[in-house]
Amino acid sequence: MSISGNNRLLQISGAMFIAFIIIGLPLPVLPLYVHHNLGYGTVMVGLAVGAHFLTTVCFRGTAGKISDLYGGKRSAITGILICALSGVPYLVMQLPVFSPAGKFGCILVARVLLGLGHSLLGTGNLSWGFGLVGSAHAGRVMSWTGIANFGAVALGAPLGLMFWEEWGILSLGLATCAFPLLGLAINCWAPNAAALQGQRMPLRTVFRRIWKPGVCLALHGMGYAVISAFISLYFASNGWGNAGLALTCFGVSFVLVRLVCGELPDKVRDNKLTLVCLCGETLGLLTVCLASSPLPAFVGVALTGLSCSLLFPSIGVQVLRAVPSHVRGTAVGGFTAFQDISFGLSGPLTGTLVPSFGYPSVYLAAAISAALAFAMAARFPVAEACALQE
């Protein structure tokens, strides 16, 4: 890839990183605020966290179509503006007229707006990157986009906890409005990548090509979902501090692997990389489940992040190889939707386990889910699952 291609990819990924800090900001805060300040149970905590991802999945297809028809930049810029708007409900809920139920409603509105913005910005950025550097470097585009996404979570999580402890929930709203606008200042100057021309492929045809790797992606996604939704409550229930650092461990290990090994998905054409990553994720989640002190919990979270790092690009490259280039926005949007479904449903579903079995049970459930993904990937190798013909 040329130096100019690297610079352009770095520019749009850097803007996405700054904007997506707002994804990490509320992750350690909302579970504590909803549970302790508003008095709701773990299922409602899972709903507050998962509403973001449930909304994201609903608009992945729209984001993909916008990217295919008008170029990824339009989708990305629209998404970044909506992300900034997602901070407004946090500001409005400070008005004294709101009861706990009203405040919870404001949180849900904020999470829905963030999900919409996330969908448009994330899918648009991927399509934009493919157009800027070419499909031959699709794995690198996905890796850099993931670095921006999870690196932002790693930075945003401890920042959000610090803001909340020092200045309350109001500071969360102000920061949520500000960071995307900083990213917009960088992104708006980046060149657009023209939309590619070609006959539109029916959505059902695209779905036939992506559903098997998509299900594997969804099964593995429970790991990140339960870490983001329950790690702060898990630490609090054990009397451990520095819960935000656990999310940082996930994000840092995730980013380091993509920085060092980001080109592997472009080079490995079978499912071996996917299987190795799923083994590591299963082991990491089991370590968190069985942790008796903060240190092994940190190690387990870091191992999970390390193992999850290359799963999306390793499977995603195979998906892109199975569709024409002019519908890759739709394909990557639909493929990513499986992950969004997992992120959105895992919190509420596993939250039902906590009253009876405690917080370790959610990590055991996620480990079982990753093991099922391994079994499916071994039975339906990703390269073969995507090699369907119209």
Secondary structure, 3 states (H helix, E strand, C coil): CCHHHHHHHHHHHHHHHHHCHHHHCCCCHHHHHHHHHCCCCHHHHHHHHHHHHHHHHHHHHHHHHHHHHHCHHHHHHHHHHHHHHCCHHHHHCCCCCCCHHHHHHHHHHHHHHHHHHHHHHHHHHHHHHHHHHCHHHHHHHHHHHHHHHHHHHHHHHHHHHHHHHHHCHHHHHHHHHHHHHHHHHHHCCCCCCCCCCCCCCCHHHHHHHHHHHHHHHHHHHHHHHHHHHHHHHHHHHCCCCCHHHHHHHHHHHHHHHHHHHCCHHHHCCCCHHHHHHHHHHHHHHHHHHCCCCHHHHHHHHHHHHHHHCCHHHHHHHHHHHCCCHHHHHHHHHHHHHHHHHHHHHHHHHHHCCHHHHCCHHHHHHHHHHHHHHHHHHHHCCHHHHCCCCC
